[in-house]
Amino acid sequence: MSQGAPAAPGTVMAARRARAHYGVRVSSEQVYAGVFGTVLGIALLVAAIRWMFGKR
C-alpha cells in the first residue's frame, strides 16, 4: 500500500461530482478537511497495526 496517492485523484473526482450535485454548499476547505481527516485516520490505523505487530 502506498502513501494514499492512488486514492487522491478518485477523491478529487468524487468531491467535484459532489460539488456539481450539491452546488456551492461543499467548499474546498471542507473537501480538503475531509480528505486530510481520511488520510490521517488511515495513517493512524496503519501505525497502530504496525505498532501492535512490532510489540509481539
Sequence and secondary structure as in RCSB ss.txt:
>XXXX:A:sequence
MSQGAPAAPGTVMAARRARAHYGVRVSSEQVYAGVFGTVLGIALLVAAIRWMFGKR
>XXXX:A:secstr
  SSTTHHHHHHHHHHHHHHHHGGGS HHHHHHHHHHHHHHHHHHHHHHHHHHHH 
